[in-house]
Amino acid sequence: MENLISVIVATYNQEDTIRRTLDSILMQQCHIPYEIVIGEDCSTDSTRSICEEYVKEHPDTIRLFANKKNKGVINNYIDCILECRGKYIADCAGDDFWTDPLKLEKEVTILETHDDVTLVHTDWNRYYEDTKKTVASGEKPFTQDITDGKRMLEAFIIQTSTPVIHLCTSMYRTDIIRKAIEEDKYLFRNKDFGCEDLQIAFTMAYQGKIAYLPEVTLSYSQGKETITTSEDYHKQFCFVRQVSDLSYYLSQKYDIHSPAVDAHFQQRIYELGMHAFRAHDPLLVQKVMACEKKWNTKRTLKVRRLFAVLKHQWLWTLGLLFRNVIVSLKRLSH
């Protein structure tokens, strides 16, 4: 590997934002050279042609891997890692953008001077595409300059409302992540885990120390609807179940057990049950029970109450009617 920074841009159907992303990377000022590795995942809009334009304008900096078939976000990203030439990897999704022209410079300086640091990350803001407003991301659980990564592992498992590490703010060591991918392909290639960033950040924390810079370097794009705000309860159910399965796999593989972890999976069962309730789908209830058995959780009082409602169709229907009335009244009040 060269003394080079590889910046991964995994993109799919992002014609409205990909130029902004690439421009924010190309504005970087760094004493170490960098390349941009684009994984274009067979978009159906003009994303690919825009990427090709940038390759023509910056042939020595940008390499485009135009997939012939859609790989999905996980395999697209992991394949980009394997194509990186650099000693270090940074990441910027095709709808996000960096706001600090010295982001790479600040991060690579830390990695070059601290051999025991495996990843460095920064603060970030949410950027709302519809209003063009920028909002602070929220509280950070680990804001020390350098933290022993193993102290962060439980936090990765239970995942708060904001990620412990936003991967698009980070820079990490290529050799460590490649070795981890080779040793556990299931962890990194299983599409049913639904994401690629949690297992990468977790692995880097397990392997060494994590550095944090309090400066904001990223605007994280928020569309009008996200998976967590969607009213498609089947999609919400799938997302929660997938991420929880990943967290459970990590907790078992690395033997991370505590009352907080137990409480986390109990809460996940309740969340899945509520999505099943809102979707009015008995098949989802069966899936909740399967997760309950797989994760070996004990039912809390509120889960027992919820299942008592789900057991009787008439009570379930009545509960939904009551909920819809409350939701409608809240909307009228606003």
ZAMARGU-4260 file (C-alpha; in steps of 0.2 Angstrom, whole numbers, plus 5000, padded with zeros to 4 digits):
<rodrens>
0) 5000/5000/5000 | 5006/5017/4996 | 5007/5032/5008 | 4991/5038/5001 | 4973/5042/5007
5) 4959/5033/4998 | 4942/5041/4999 | 4928/5030/4996 | 4912/5036/4988 | 4898/5023/4987
10) 4884/5030/4977 | 4868/5025/4969 | 4854/5036/4961 | 4861/5052/4968 | 4862/5063/4953
15) 4856/5078/4963 | 4870/5077/4976 | 4885/5068/4969 | 4893/5083/4962 | 4892/5092/4979
20) 4900/5077/4987 | 4915/5075/4974 | 4918/5094/4975 | 4919/5093/4994 | 4933/5080/4993
25) 4942/5088/4979 | 4944/5104/4989 | 4954/5095/5002 | 4971/5102/5006 | 4983/5088/5012
30) 5001/5085/5013 | 4998/5067/5008 | 4991/5064/4991 | 4973/5056/4990 | 4963/5046/4978
35) 4944/5045/4976 | 4937/5028/4973 | 4919/5028/4967 | 4908/5013/4968 | 4894/5017/4956
40) 4881/5004/4959 | 4872/5003/4943 | 4861/5019/4945 | 4846/5022/4934 | 4848/5040/4934
45) 4862/5051/4928 | 4874/5048/4943 | 4886/5037/4932 | 4888/5050/4918 | 4891/5063/4931
50) 4905/5052/4939 | 4912/5049/4922 | 4913/5068/4919 | 4923/5070/4935 | 4935/5056/4930
55) 4939/5065/4914 | 4942/5081/4923 | 4953/5072/4937 | 4960/5056/4929 | 4975/5056/4941
60) 4964/5057/4956 | 4948/5048/4953 | 4945/5030/4949 | 4927/5024/4945 | 4921/5007/4947
65) 4905/5006/4938 | 4896/4990/4943 | 4887/4980/4929 | 4874/4974/4941 | 4868/4982/4957
70) 4878/4975/4972 | 4869/4983/4986 | 4876/4996/4998 | 4886/4982/5008 | 4895/4973/4994
75) 4898/4989/4985 | 4907/4997/4999 | 4917/4982/5004 | 4923/4980/4986 | 4928/4998/4986
80) 4939/4994/5002 | 4947/4980/4992 | 4951/4992/4978 | 4959/5005/4988 | 4978/5008/4985
85) 4980/5019/5001 | 4987/5016/5018 | 4972/5025/5025 | 4954/5025/5020 | 4941/5040/5022
90) 4923/5039/5017 | 4910/5051/5010 | 4893/5045/5005 | 4886/5051/4988 | 4873/5062/4996
95) 4884/5069/5010 | 4898/5082/5009 | 4913/5088/5019 | 4913/5106/5025 | 4931/5107/5031
100) 4945/5108/5018 | 4958/5102/5031 | 4948/5087/5036 | 4960/5074/5028 | 4975/5084/5034
105) 4970/5084/5052 | 4965/5066/5053 | 4980/5059/5043 | 4992/5069/5055 | 4985/5060/5070
110) 4987/5043/5062 | 5004/5046/5056 | 5010/5052/5074 | 5000/5039/5084 | 5003/5021/5079
115) 4991/5014/5091 | 4976/5024/5084 | 4966/5014/5072 | 4953/5027/5067 | 4950/5045/5070
120) 4933/5054/5068 | 4925/5071/5070 | 4909/5080/5075 | 4896/5082/5061 | 4880/5091/5057
125) 4863/5086/5050 | 4859/5095/5034 | 4840/5095/5029 | 4839/5095/5010 | 4821/5102/5010
130) 4824/5117/5021 | 4843/5119/5018 | 4845/5120/5037 | 4860/5113/5047 | 4858/5106/5064
135) 4870/5100/5077 | 4871/5081/5077 | 4868/5079/5096 | 4878/5073/5111 | 4894/5062/5109
140) 4897/5048/5121 | 4916/5048/5119 | 4924/5065/5117 | 4941/5062/5124 | 4956/5066/5112
145) 4960/5047/5112 | 4950/5033/5119 | 4954/5014/5122 | 4943/5007/5109 | 4938/4992/5120
150) 4929/5005/5131 | 4917/5009/5117 | 4912/4992/5112 | 4896/4991/5123 | 4891/5008/5116
155) 4892/5001/5098 | 4881/4986/5103 | 4867/4997/5111 | 4868/5011/5098 | 4861/5027/5105
160) 4851/5040/5094 | 4867/5046/5086 | 4880/5034/5080 | 4895/5032/5091 | 4906/5035/5076
165) 4899/5043/5060 | 4910/5034/5047 | 4909/5048/5034 | 4919/5059/5047 | 4932/5046/5049
170) 4949/5040/5043 | 4955/5022/5047 | 4969/5010/5043 | 4967/5000/5027 | 4978/4985/5033
175) 4967/4982/5048 | 4950/4982/5040 | 4956/4971/5026 | 4963/4958/5037 | 4946/4958/5047
180) 4936/4956/5031 | 4946/4941/5026 | 4944/4933/5043 | 4926/4936/5045 | 4917/4938/5028
185) 4900/4934/5036 | 4901/4950/5047 | 4906/4961/5032 | 4896/4953/5018 | 4880/4948/5025
190) 4867/4959/5017 | 4854/4955/5030 | 4864/4965/5042 | 4858/4980/5033 | 4873/4992/5035
195) 4892/4992/5033 | 4897/5006/5044 | 4894/4998/5062 | 4904/4983/5059 | 4919/4993/5052
200) 4919/5006/5067 | 4917/4992/5079 | 4932/4982/5072 | 4943/4997/5072 | 4939/5001/5090
205) 4942/4982/5095 | 4959/4983/5087 | 4966/4999/5095 | 4963/5017/5100 | 4950/5029/5093
210) 4955/5047/5091 | 4941/5061/5091 | 4942/5079/5084 | 4928/5091/5090 | 4928/5100/5074
215) 4913/5098/5062 | 4919/5091/5046 | 4903/5084/5038 | 4886/5088/5033 | 4875/5073/5034
220) 4861/5073/5022 | 4843/5071/5028 | 4830/5069/5015 | 4811/5073/5018 | 4809/5055/5024
225) 4822/5043/5031 | 4820/5025/5036 | 4817/5030/5055 | 4804/5043/5050 | 4795/5033/5037
230) 4777/5028/5040 | 4780/5011/5031 | 4781/5001/5047 | 4787/4985/5037 | 4802/4995/5032
235) 4805/5001/5050 | 4803/4983/5056 | 4816/4977/5044 | 4828/4990/5048 | 4827/4988/5067
240) 4828/4969/5065 | 4843/4969/5054 | 4853/4981/5064 | 4848/4972/5080 | 4854/4955/5072
245) 4871/4963/5068 | 4872/4970/5086 | 4868/4953/5093 | 4881/4944/5082 | 4894/4956/5088
250) 4889/4954/5106 | 4891/4935/5104 | 4907/4935/5094 | 4916/4947/5106 | 4907/4941/5122
255) 4900/4957/5127 | 4887/4954/5140 | 4880/4966/5153 | 4863/4972/5160 | 4864/4987/5148
260) 4865/4975/5133 | 4851/4964/5140 | 4840/4979/5142 | 4844/4985/5124 | 4838/4969/5116
265) 4823/4969/5127 | 4819/4987/5121 | 4822/4981/5103 | 4809/4967/5105 | 4797/4980/5111
270) 4801/4992/5096 | 4798/4977/5084 | 4782/4973/5092 | 4776/4991/5091 | 4780/4991/5072
275) 4771/4975/5070 | 4756/4982/5080 | 4756/4998/5069 | 4757/4988/5053 | 4743/4977/5059
280) 4753/4962/5052 | 4752/4945/5061 | 4767/4938/5051 | 4778/4952/5059 | 4772/4946/5076
285) 4779/4929/5072 | 4795/4937/5067 | 4796/4946/5084 | 4794/4930/5093 | 4808/4922/5082
290) 4819/4937/5087 | 4815/4935/5105 | 4820/4917/5105 | 4836/4920/5095 | 4842/4934/5106
295) 4837/4925/5122 | 4827/4940/5129 | 4816/4940/5144 | 4799/4948/5142 | 4797/4965/5151
300) 4780/4970/5158 | 4777/4982/5143 | 4781/4968/5131 | 4769/4956/5140 | 4755/4969/5139
305) 4759/4972/5120 | 4758/4954/5116 | 4742/4952/5126 | 4734/4965/5114 | 4742/4957/5099
310) 4734/4940/5104 | 4716/4946/5101 | 4712/4953/5084 | 4697/4963/5091 | 4708/4971/5104
315) 4722/4975/5091 | 4710/4983/5080 | 4702/4993/5094 | 4720/4998/5099 | 4724/5004/5082
320) 4708/5015/5081 | 4712/5023/5098 | 4730/5026/5092 | 4725/5034/5076 | 4713/5046/5085
325) 4727/5051/5097 | 4739/5054/5082 | 4726/5064/5072 | 4722/5075/5088 | 4741/5079/5090
330) 4742/5084/5071 | 4727/5096/5073 | 4735/5104/5089 | 4751/5108/5079
</rodrens>
